[in-house]
């Protein structure tokens, strides 16, 4: 019975976006996930593009003031790739991070 096909498994794009968004939010130095550029607003600040058996993830973020953007983006890339691959089993070829702003707000 172990060789018996059980059926197809499909993981919705929204699920991958949710996993990636959660991973981004947990990275120290990320203020929020955002994609507004003045009058132009994208539908979702985290997007997925599938090519064959692999996916590419795009994330727009706002970082906290004083954070190294390069280090924060590297941490985001590693966190997203690791979490998405671990939960879904889908290979992530790239995680592209766009810093769309810096938060200067004091809390």
C-alpha positions, 0 to 999 in steps of 0.5 A: 500500500505504501506505493499507492498514490493518494492524490495531489497536494496543492498549497494556495498562494495565500498560504505561502504569503501568510507564512512569508508575512509571518516570517518577515514580521518576526525579524528584528528591525522590521516596523511593518510590511507595507507597499504604498508608494505615494498614490500607487498602492500594490495589492499585497506587500508580499507576493509570490511568483511560481516558475516550474517547481520553485517560487520567488517571493517579493516583500516590501517592508518598512524598517525601524530607524537605526537598523542596518538595512542590509543586515535586516534584509539578509535576515528577512531573506533567510527567515522567509526562505527557511520558513516557507521551505520548511512548512510547504516543502516548496523550493524558494529560489529567491526572496527579494526584499524592497525597503519601502520606508524607514520609520522615524516614529517614537513609541 
